[in-house]
Structures are given as structure tokens and as C-alpha cells.
């Protein structure tokens, strides 16, 4: 009998680990996407050959979505026209806010009018990851370095809108 005790003890402990491992569930989240600001980085790129001096700003944000319907297929022009024709923005809204007299006001940037990021997955599933957005600001003769920040939100294929995040402030050339 004493020889069987180590075997039964090992079997009991193994069963307990198996039970704990099987009871772990896939993470869940709301079907409405949520985002969180991670970082903003600015790189000044000097003029070279045919390119002019410019600032490249990269914004990283974390996202979660409970049903995995983030992003659009850029080749599906029919869907994009049907769904977003009367929408003021795509699935990625970036508002550039400039500091003027102590208040941030929106600076409309045509390139940010209707932005789309590609599909992240094609099957329903919990999603968590990082999105990066890059914006370039060119040093033109009339441009001044001014403080800006971004307000960002995303939406899924069902048009559920995330929360809005604000970035930290950086100084870039604006006309």
C-alpha cells in the first residue's frame, strides 16, 4: 500500500493541474471597441535629394474588441461606398488639435478626412493589440512650430464607436 501512495498523489496533482488548465477561458470584452493611448513619438527627417525637411509623428494605441470585427477590406470598394458614403469619417478618426491662446482647437487636415485601417481578423474572436498611426508635417516657408495633440477613436464593422483618447502634446510645423 505505501508504494501506491506516490502514484495516487501524482495522479491527483496532475488531475488538479489539468482541471485548472481546462477551466481557463478565452478573455472576453465588450463588442464595442475600446482604445488606450500608449505613446506619441516625433522624428525630424532632414531634407535629402528630392524630399523636404519634415516631422514624422507616430501614435501608438492599444485596442480591445470582444467580437473581432475591426478593420475594413480596402479592396471591398462596394462596402466602403455603401457604409461610409454618408459618414463624416472612416473606421479611424484622427482629429489634430492645435494650441492657440491657451486652448486646443481643431486644425482640419484633408489627409485625415476618411481614414481606414485594414481588417485585423476575419473570424469572430476577442482581439487585443496595437494600432499605429503615422502623420507627416512638412517644414514649408510659412510654417511655424506649434504644439499639437491628437484626439482619436475607432469603430468596428458594425459602426460601434470606441472611446476617444487624447495624445500627449508635440511641436510640429503648421502653416
Residue, then its C-alpha position, 0 to 999 in steps of 0.5 A: x500500500x505505501x508504494x501506491x501512495x506516490x502514484x495516487x498523489x501524482x495522479x491527483x496533482x496532475x488531475x488538479x493541474x489539468x482541471x485548472x488548465x481546462x477551466x481557463x477561458x478565452x478573455x472576453x470584452x465588450x463588442x464595442x471597441x475600446x482604445x488606450x493611448x500608449x505613446x506619441x513619438x516625433x522624428x525630424x527627417x532632414x531634407x535629402x535629394x528630392x524630399x523636404x525637411x519634415x516631422x514624422x509623428x507616430x501614435x501608438x494605441x492599444x485596442x480591445x474588441x470582444x467580437x473581432x470585427x475591426x478593420x475594413x477590406x480596402x479592396x471591398x470598394x462596394x462596402x466602403x461606398x455603401x457604409x461610409x458614403x454618408x459618414x463624416x469619417x472612416x473606421x479611424x478618426x484622427x482629429x489634430x488639435x492645435x494650441x492657440x491662446x491657451x486652448x486646443x482647437x481643431x486644425x482640419x487636415x484633408x489627409x485625415x478626412x476618411x481614414x481606414x485601417x485594414x481588417x485585423x481578423x476575419x473570424x469572430x474572436x476577442x482581439x487585443x493589440x496595437x494600432x499605429x498611426x503615422x502623420x507627416x508635417x512638412x517644414x514649408x516657408x510659412x510654417x511655424x512650430x506649434x504644439x499639437x495633440x491628437x484626439x482619436x477613436x475607432x469603430x468596428x464593422x458594425x459602426x460601434x464607436x470606441x472611446x476617444x483618447x487624447x495624445x500627449x502634446x508635440x511641436x510640429x510645423x503648421x502653416 
